[in-house]
Amino acid sequence: MRLQYPSNIKIVSVPCTGKIDLIYLLKSFEKGADGVYVLGCIEGECRFGTGNLRARKRVTQAQKILDSIGIGGDRVQMYNLSSSEGPRFAEFAAEMTNKIRELGPNPIKRFREKLAA
């Protein structure tokens, strides 16, 4: 079975979502990403202990920062699933893509385009 998910998604693999740092989440928006979502293992089942809990905390921090600067915290989300749930991965990808389409392009990109004009 081949998974079908939106082609505009760029996958970045890390050994554990606990390696996701707040600065990486925010930098992705600075570099022009319209949205970011983190997929971690089921809470309480992290083989490294609490990696997915640390990731969720960082995603929440990123949401607060993005809201406070006017980009929108809804542009970053965290989802949990096991490695055997490929179809759910595709569902999350489609859900996040639809959410980002509703929100529109990253405001930083629009601002840069205005400056370039």
Secondary structure, DSSP 8 states (H G I E B T S, - for coil): ------TT------S-GGG--HHHHHHHHHTT-S-EEEEE--TT--TTSSHHHHHHHHHHHHHHHHHHTTS-GGGEEEEE--TT-HHHHHHHHHHHHHHHHHH-S-HHHHHHHHHH-
